[in-house]
Amino acid sequence: MSAVMITRKVRKWEKLPGKNTFCCDGRVMMARQKGVFYLTLFLIIGTCSLFFAFECPYLAVHLSPAIPVFAALLFLFVMAMLLRTSFSDPGVLPRALPEEATFIEMEIEAANGNVPAGQRPPPRIRNVQINNQIVKLKYCYTCKIFRPPRASHCSICDNCVDRFDHHCPWVGNCVGKRNYRYFYLFTLSLSLLTIYIFTFDIVHVVMRSVDNGFLNTLKETPGTVLEVLVCFFTLWSVVGLTGFHTYLISLNQTTNEDIKGSWSGKNRVQNPYSHKNIIKNCCEVLCGPTYPSVLDRRGLMQDDSLVSATCAAPSSSSSSNATPQTTKTTAPLIPNEHTPDDAKPSIAASAEKSPSPKEELPPASKLPPLASPETDAETSIAKDKTH
Amino acid sequence: MPAFLLSSKFHNLQELRHSASLVTKVFIQRDYSEGTVCRFQTKFPSELDSRIERTLLEETVKTLNSYYAEAEKIGGQSYLEGCLACATAYIIFLCMETRYEKVLRKISGYIQEQNEKIYAPRGLLITDPIERGMRVLEISLFEDRGSGGSSPSSSMSSGSSAR
């Protein structure tokens, strides 16, 4: 038996812990369960296609050609926001490297002192004072870090996310510091699109019924019924969600903090991050700086792996901490991080997809590809014979 | 004083990594007293007492803090950038570099320069915080392999060279 040590250059995303899936060689980052995201896409695209197919020809002629144009622009904006929310890094905090983890452990032990045998050590908490308010920083046992203020660990994606809002199955990703404004703009524009389509559906039905009669109209444009149904249910949920997030933004709170009641005012606890001014809070959340991702997904790193010489292809020999990135399209989980107000944004949009800000979603890679086009296959072979 | 403290011995940081062995790493934590903006503590770690003057390190950390404050400043330019980007459905970010990214490049250049001028001659190396998730400012302490190991090698040294 002989084993061969191969050193390859791989992209860092292939070795990232956590339960994310990556596409386009690390450019796209999503959660594992994407089924509900596909449903969202289907509903938006489907409903909009019906709108463009049935209502728009009539309305463009009888009312104004601006109507389908504006609908198309709105649809493109909705899709751009959705894809940006779903595909971007929400603000994942990388796990501590071993030296840092050890350093923190030593600090904790020094702070705790000697714990008598049999007693549980005190919980790992660090207190910081922010704007005259004591904020407790909790220690994350998975990531081995003290979480920054407003960060939280998402159990679905198995990552600590900065300014964690919630995990949204409808967009197939966590909503955090980096993509919250895209998420908000998505819900806002989707509300507008829903209202727009709903309104013009009604207008169209009324105008046509005046000429042809109500039942004939429905027979001529059967898609209208479907659209109205979808829009009706969507309106209540998405508009409500937009209103809820507008409220949160004006107070500079996250969904997570709202659910846990962190700043509910009990025990004189105030939100230390709020500027006490609605305009300032809105501006900070929506027009603040665009934070870059601290996960270097596309950087190159060395990967040493031992390959058995008897194996036909080296495809099974990833290094020990490679997470198998299988995609499960099961029904969405509703975990503790999920907000109860998150209902379905079930609007469907036109089949025409303009070039979205990110590349199109290719089939999700099931396993970290060993030979992606840009992988530099440096083989420094050290034969290791074992008899 | 160990021989490698003469700056002429190390021409670049690569040489430092290859010729010296890693003793330990010191981590300067984030300072959250002003909220979630990126700031590092200016408290001087005791392990560096014998290696570098207090004022030099404080100066470095203060400059880094000011760079981060500039990147995260919420004012006219950030509003303009945000509104313009929103109007183009954020497609403009595919071609344009954001202000934050520009400042990060400046920071990276600054750290490189500080390492070459101040820290490498003293056997230290600062790692850019972005490589550690902006959580800590990592300072690696090196010991010249040739010398007899005048400073105690800490048990927490992982033995692997810094990335």
Interface residues (C-beta under 8 A of the other chain):
Chain A: L76 F77 A80 M81 R84 L93 P94 A96 L97 P98 E99 E100 T102 F103 I104 M106 V128 Q129 I130 N131 V135 L137 I145 P148 P149 R150 R163 Y182 L185 P272 Y273 C283 E284 L286 C287 G288 P289 T290 Y291 P292 V294 L295 D296 P357
Chain B: K25 V26 F27 R30 Y32 S33 E34 G35 T36 A71 E72 K73 I74 S78 Y79 E81 G82 C83 A85 C86 A89 Y90 I91 F93 L94 T98 R99 Y100 E101 L104 I130 E131 R132 G133 M134 R135 V136 E138 M156 S158
